[in-house]
Amino acid sequence: MLPGYDSEAFLTTLIHQIGWLPFLLVLCVFVALILWLFCRCLQQKSYLGKWVVFSVVLTLSVQACCSVLWSLGYPFLNASFPLVIGNFNTVIHLWLIGLALSVFRGERIVRDFPYDPKLHLPRYRLSIALQKISQ
């Protein structure tokens, strides 16, 4: 057994014991999830929603890429594959995906309105006069 076969080296253990097909299946399912999130991100009309979903996609995909590279023998960063290993990590990843899904759910509710300079005029005008008092 490899050290860390139940955590960081899970994908390596999967390749070694079962074969390449389950590894590629896990990888394809995860890539499909990331691509679906990214396509929905590009369709998002709200800039804030677009950046929230993009940050979720970027976080999950960078961690997955580092894990796959580490499993294939290129130790860039030691990271666990998202949604597979660890209790706390899985909860954080599910929370991030839930955040992205809540942005998709509320896309019809929250919209960015175009900037209208008439709406952003000051309501009160103050005039300040300074006078020099001679003694």
Long-range contacts (C-beta under 8 A, 24 or more apart in sequence): 6-85, 7-80, 7-85, 7-86, 8-67, 8-70, 8-78, 8-79, 8-80, 8-85, 9-71, 10-80, 10-81, 10-84, 10-85, 11-67, 11-68, 11-71, 11-81, 12-71, 15-71, 26-81, 26-84, 27-68, 30-64, 30-81, 30-82, 30-83, 33-97, 34-60, 34-61, 34-64, 37-97, 37-100, 40-100, 40-104, 41-100, 44-103, 44-104, 44-107, 45-107, 45-111, 45-112, 46-103, 46-107, 46-110, 46-111, 46-112, 47-112, 48-110, 48-112, 49-103, 49-104, 49-106, 49-107, 49-110, 52-99, 52-100, 52-103, 53-100, 53-103, 53-104, 56-96, 56-97, 56-99, 56-100, 57-100, 59-96, 60-93, 60-96, 60-97
